[in-house]
Amino acid sequence: MGISNGPMRLHLQCLSLFSLFLFSTVASASEPPDYRPYTIERTRVIDIHSNANGKDYELYIKLPKSYDRSDKEYPLLLVNDAGYAFPLISSITRQLGDYGKKIEEVFLVGISYSKGDSGFLSRTRDYTPTRRLYSWGGKYARAFEASGQSAQYVEFLMEEVIPYLADNFRIDPDRKVFVGHSFGALLGASILFSRPDAFEYYILGSPSLWYDDRVIFDREAAYAREHDSLPAKVMMLIGERENGKPDSAFNMVDDMMAFEKVMASRNYKGFDVSARVIADEMHVSVFPTLITDGLLWAVPKNTD
């Protein structure tokens, strides 16, 4: 009597079917799905060439929620370091404005780094007022070689970006808010003393006032010798943990508080300045909090 191979054949068939199923599952899992990019609602990207410095940038624009059903003008909120700042501020304005009704609707504009350049090179070149070589090596060496060109960048902002926005969108010419963090806040301070009529409000977070032996203090002193008015409102905020060691050149909290004291002592006409240290925050974590507080200060919702 021969031994039946039916069970063995059935086992092999099942094993083959399972192997085929497993292979198909793995293969399908390894094949990319039909990906689509995530976009923030009511946003658009516009290419813009700077005649001032010959570089190409992108403007990231988010329209206010009521923009298409209104004819009103909106406060302009202009932000640099837009790669990280624009989506974050977009979310915060959504929560505070669209949902929380704590701030006005704003016309949010972010400016990208220059095309073809690293972010650190672009921001070091565009946001610093003087050329200063630091021996930090690596990727920083090339960036500091290009430093000190903020005057051209400010010209780009004032003569090209803002006129373009004013010509094509409904922004309130009397309520323009500049937002900068770190080197971006240093840029804001430079604008304050070179183009004092540029913005009505400045939210300056963790300002890099240490740059080039605190050269921005010299710029403020030079301005004070020639002017008794400064038509702007400034809020500076910084994380409590942004001071270095006692002998460090990066005592950013101390620098900011000293800068506030100097500016307040001038008694500039039309000027208001405040500074606040945010507890338990450091340079890389403080931005969401300072933006929230800054917006509540600059564009609060009128509840009257």
Secondary structure, DSSP 8 states (H G I E B T S, - for coil): -----HHHHHHHHHHHHHHHHHHHHHHHHHS---------TTEEEEEEE-TTTS-EEEEEEE--TTGGG----EEEEEESSHHHHHHHHHHHHIIIIIIT--B---EEEEE---TTS-HHHHHHHHH-SS----TT-THHHHHHHT---HHHHHHHIIIIIHHHHHHHS-EEEEEEEEEEETHHHHHHHHHHHH-TTS-SEEEEES--TTHHHHHHHHHHHHHHHH-SEEEEEEEEEEETT----TT-S--HHHHHHHHHHHHHHT--EEEEEEEEEETT--TTTSHHHHHHHHHHHHSB----
